[in-house]
């Protein structure tokens, strides 16, 4: 499907081209190049043309300026450009803006969708390579030496069933609550061999991925589900988990306040990649999948110049039942692009300060 801008046709008034005309008296090739010769071509000095709507070209044949001729152009005609490349013309009915709204929406959604598909494939490969799907419930596998957890009396195989008043059935839930309470006294409810005990503990603040988080020095006990169903479904379930997590973070940005520290640019990506490289190829693949999902979701934000902004304009067009003026749409897109450039500069400078100047 061709783009909306067809002003790049390499034709100029007064130039001489060779026209190849078929048996139906329609132009099928317009040669503007000196590198290719159309044996049956007719030399025409063109004066005007329309290759979008009515499909015609007019000019003076064989230099005879006494008779102006109009030639009908075939819908699938080609233009031979100056370098010899053949390019098919793009009548209005095959241009992107002439497609149905649903088709344009699907096209605009295709980019983010490919990001999600890449993540699904990456997570599937991870599950296959490691021989199963790693599952972590709320059970502790290892307690680090001299850690806050060890000093508080926490032991391997303990289960963290609650942090404060919040129940935790998975490691992710327990870890999230602990990370949010750095340097704050909290009570962990521990299941130790079916005996419930309460332990007071103060998570120690550490820097992780440029953010301050609470840590107590424990690692999850990992179990591997080696079933085919678990491996095949892992790509979808993990991708969905990351999507919902990112959407949750975005929701908090809009409801609890915006901070540049919540965003990361190229410098942050470099830092994350360098850190992941220390843990091997699977860690890099996991990061690649997460970044791909991030990119897909960000691209769906309703900001002009992003696919999400284009989808928003498609919705507006569907409601209005008529397309937005191309000039106005261009202005809106430029404003969105400018906003993104300013945001990228601010985020990059903030990353440099976080990772290199502090």
C-alpha positions in Angstrom: 0.0 0.0 0.0 1.5 3.3 -1.1 1.9 6.3 1.1 -0.1 9.5 1.0 2.6 11.7 -0.4 2.9 11.2 -4.1 4.6 14.5 -5.0 7.9 12.7 -5.4 7.0 11.6 -9.0 10.3 12.3 -10.9 8.5 14.3 -13.7 9.0 18.0 -14.5 7.2 20.1 -17.0 9.2 20.4 -20.2 11.2 17.3 -19.7 11.3 14.6 -22.4 10.4 11.0 -21.5 9.8 7.8 -23.4 6.3 6.4 -23.1 5.7 2.7 -23.7 2.1 2.2 -24.9 0.3 -1.1 -25.0 -2.3 -2.4 -27.5 -5.1 -0.7 -25.5 -3.4 2.7 -26.1 -2.5 3.0 -22.4 0.9 4.1 -21.1 2.5 1.2 -19.2 6.0 2.6 -18.7 7.3 6.2 -18.4 11.1 6.2 -18.9 12.9 9.2 -17.4 16.3 7.5 -17.4 19.2 7.6 -19.9 20.4 4.3 -18.6 17.5 2.3 -20.0 16.0 2.4 -23.5 12.5 1.5 -24.5 12.8 0.1 -28.0 9.1 0.9 -28.8 9.0 4.0 -26.7 7.5 7.2 -27.9 9.5 10.4 -27.0 7.2 13.0 -25.5 7.9 16.4 -24.1 5.5 16.5 -21.1 3.5 19.5 -20.2 1.2 18.1 -17.4 0.1 14.9 -15.8 -2.2 13.3 -13.3 -1.0 9.9 -11.9 -3.3 9.8 -8.9 -6.9 10.5 -9.9 -7.7 10.4 -13.7 -4.4 8.8 -14.7 -3.2 10.7 -17.8 -0.1 12.4 -19.1 -0.1 15.1 -21.8 2.7 16.5 -24.0 4.2 17.0 -27.4 5.1 13.8 -29.3 8.4 13.7 -31.1 9.1 17.4 -30.4 6.1 18.4 -32.5 4.8 21.4 -30.5 1.9 22.0 -32.9 -0.3 19.2 -31.4 -0.8 18.6 -27.7 -1.6 15.0 -27.0 -3.2 13.4 -24.0 -2.2 9.8 -23.1 -4.2 7.5 -20.8 -2.0 5.9 -18.2 -2.6 2.3 -17.1 -3.5 1.8 -13.4 -0.4 -0.4 -12.9 2.1 1.6 -15.0 5.7 2.0 -13.9 8.1 4.9 -13.9 11.7 4.2 -14.7 13.6 6.6 -12.5 16.9 8.3 -13.4 19.0 5.5 -11.9 17.1 2.9 -13.9 14.9 1.7 -11.0 11.3 0.8 -12.0 8.7 2.1 -9.5 5.0 1.5 -9.8 2.8 4.5 -9.8 0.4 5.0 -6.8 -3.1 5.9 -7.8 -5.2 7.3 -5.0 -7.2 4.1 -4.6 -4.0 2.2 -3.5 -2.7 5.0 -1.2 -2.7 4.4 2.5 -5.2 7.2 3.3 -7.7 5.6 0.8 -7.8 2.3 2.8 -10.7 1.5 5.1 -10.2 2.8 8.7 -10.0 -0.7 10.1 -7.2 -1.6 7.7 -5.3 1.5 8.6 -5.8 0.8 12.3 -4.5 -2.7 11.8 -1.5 -1.4 10.0 -0.7 1.1 12.7 -1.1 -1.6 15.3 1.2 -4.0 13.4 4.4 -2.4 14.8 3.6 -2.8 18.5 2.1 -6.2 17.8 5.5 -7.3 16.3 7.2 -6.2 19.5 4.9 -8.4 21.5 5.4 -11.4 19.1 9.2 -11.0 19.5 8.8 -11.1 23.2 6.7 -14.2 23.1 9.2 -16.0 20.9 12.1 -14.9 23.2 10.4 -16.2 26.3 9.6 -19.4 24.5 13.2 -19.9 23.6 14.3 -19.2 27.2 11.9 -21.9 28.5 13.2 -24.4 25.9 16.9 -23.7 26.5 16.7 -23.8 30.3 14.7 -27.1 30.1 11.5 -25.8 31.7 9.6 -22.9 33.2 11.1 -21.5 36.4 8.3 -21.0 38.9 8.8 -19.2 42.2 6.3 -19.3 45.0 6.8 -17.6 48.3 9.4 -20.1 49.5 12.9 -18.9 50.4 15.7 -20.9 48.8 18.8 -19.1 50.1 19.6 -16.6 52.9 22.7 -14.6 52.3 25.5 -14.5 54.9 25.4 -11.5 57.3 22.2 -10.2 55.6 19.3 -8.5 57.3 17.3 -11.7 56.9 19.9 -13.9 58.5 20.3 -11.6 61.5 16.5 -11.5 61.9 16.4 -15.3 62.1 14.9 -16.1 58.6 15.9 -19.6 57.3 15.9 -21.4 54.0 12.6 -23.1 53.1 10.6 -20.5 55.1 7.6 -19.2 53.3 6.8 -15.5 53.3 3.0 -15.6 53.5 2.4 -11.9 54.3 4.3 -8.6 54.4 2.6 -6.4 57.0 -1.1 -6.8 56.3 -0.6 -7.8 52.7 -0.8 -11.5 51.9 1.9 -12.8 49.5 1.4 -16.1 47.6 4.1 -15.6 45.1 7.8 -14.5 45.3 7.0 -11.5 43.1 4.3 -10.2 45.5 6.6 -10.7 48.5 9.6 -9.1 46.8 7.5 -6.1 45.6 6.3 -5.3 49.1 9.7 -5.7 50.7 11.3 -3.4 48.0 8.7 -0.7 48.8 9.6 -0.6 52.4 13.3 0.3 52.4 14.5 1.5 55.9 11.0 0.9 57.3 10.2 -1.6 60.0 7.9 -4.2 58.8 6.5 -7.5 60.0 7.0 -10.6 57.9 4.5 -13.5 58.5 6.5 -16.7 58.0 5.3 -20.2 57.5 8.0 -22.5 58.9 7.1 -26.2 58.7 3.4 -25.3 59.1 4.1 -23.1 62.1 3.3 -19.4 61.7 5.8 -17.0 63.2 6.1 -13.2 62.9 9.5 -11.5 62.4 10.2 -7.8 62.7 12.7 -6.7 60.1 13.9 -3.5 58.4 14.8 -3.9 54.7 18.2 -2.3 53.8 18.1 0.2 51.0 20.1 -0.7 47.9 20.4 0.7 44.4 18.9 -1.6 41.7 18.6 -0.4 38.1 19.1 3.2 39.3 16.3 3.0 41.9 16.4 2.8 45.6 14.7 -0.4 46.8 14.5 -2.4 50.1 16.4 -5.7 50.3 16.7 -8.3 53.1 19.1 -10.7 51.4 17.0 -13.7 50.4 16.6 -15.6 47.2 13.6 -17.6 46.0 13.5 -21.3 45.8 13.2 -22.1 42.1 11.1 -25.0 40.7 11.1 -26.1 37.1 8.0 -27.2 35.3 9.2 -29.3 32.4 5.8 -30.0 30.8 5.3 -29.1 27.1 2.2 -27.1 28.0 4.1 -25.0 30.5 6.9 -24.4 28.1 4.6 -23.4 25.2 2.4 -21.2 27.3 5.3 -19.5 29.0 5.9 -17.1 26.1 2.3 -15.8 26.3 1.9 -15.8 30.1 5.2 -14.0 30.7 4.6 -11.5 28.0 1.1 -10.8 29.5 2.6 -10.5 32.9 5.2 -7.9 31.7 2.5 -6.0 29.8 0.2 -5.7 32.9 3.2 -4.7 35.1 4.2 -1.9 32.7 0.7 -0.7 32.4 0.5 -0.6 36.2 3.6 1.5 36.4 2.3 3.9 33.8 -0.9 4.2 35.7 1.0 5.2 38.8 3.0 7.7 36.9 -0.2 9.5 35.8 -2.0 9.1 39.2 0.9 9.5 41.7 3.1 12.0 39.9 5.6 12.0 37.1 9.4 11.6 37.6 12.1 11.3 35.0 13.5 8.5 37.2 10.6 6.4 36.2 11.8 6.5 32.6 14.9 5.2 30.9 16.6 6.2 27.6 19.6 4.8 25.6 22.0 5.3 28.5 19.7 3.2 30.8 19.4 0.6 28.1 23.2 0.4 27.9 23.5 0.0 31.7 20.8 -2.7 31.8 22.4 -4.6 28.9 25.9 -4.5 30.5 24.5 -5.8 33.7 22.5 -8.6 31.9 25.6 -9.6 29.9 27.3 -10.7 33.2 24.6 -13.3 33.7 24.7 -14.9 30.2 22.7 -15.2 27.1 19.4 -16.1 28.7 19.5 -12.9 30.8 20.2 -10.9 27.7 17.3 -12.6 25.9 15.0 -11.9 28.9 16.1 -8.2 28.8 15.5 -8.1 25.0 11.9 -9.4 25.5 11.2 -6.9 28.3 12.6 -4.0 26.2 10.6 -5.1 23.2 7.4 -5.1 25.3 8.3 -1.7 26.7 8.8 -0.4 23.2 5.5 -1.8 22.0 3.5 -0.3 24.9 5.2 3.1 24.6 4.5 3.1 20.9 0.8 2.6 21.7 0.6 5.7 23.9 -1.8 8.2 22.3 1.0 10.7 21.4 1.1 12.1 17.8 4.1 10.7 15.9 3.7 7.3 17.7 1.5 4.5 16.4 -0.8 5.1 19.4 -1.3 8.7 18.2 -2.1 7.5 14.7 -4.6 5.0 16.1 -6.2 7.9 18.1 -6.5 10.0 14.9 -8.1 6.9 13.2 -10.7 6.8 16.0 -11.3 10.5 15.7 -11.8 10.1 11.9 -14.2 7.2 12.5 -16.3 9.4 14.9 -16.3 12.4 12.6 -16.9 10.1 9.6 -14.4 12.2 7.6 -10.6 12.3 7.5 -8.6 15.0 9.3 -7.2 17.7 7.1 -3.7 16.4 6.0 -2.1 19.8 6.9 -3.6 19.8 10.4 -2.6 16.1 10.9 0.9 17.0 9.8 1.1 19.9 12.4 -0.2 17.6 15.2 2.4 15.0 14.3 5.2 17.6 14.3 4.1 18.8 17.7 4.1 15.2 19.0 7.5 14.6 17.5 8.9 17.7 19.1 7.5 16.6 22.5 9.2 13.2 22.1 12.5 14.8 21.2 12.5 17.1 24.2 11.5 14.2 26.5 14.3 12.0 25.0 16.9 14.7 25.7 15.7 15.2 29.3 15.6 11.4 30.0 19.0 10.9 28.5 20.5 13.7 30.6 18.8 12.3 33.7 20.3 8.9 32.9 23.8 10.3 32.5 23.5 12.0 35.9 22.1 8.8 37.5 24.6 6.3 36.1 27.8 8.4 35.6 27.8 11.6 37.6 26.5 10.4 40.9 
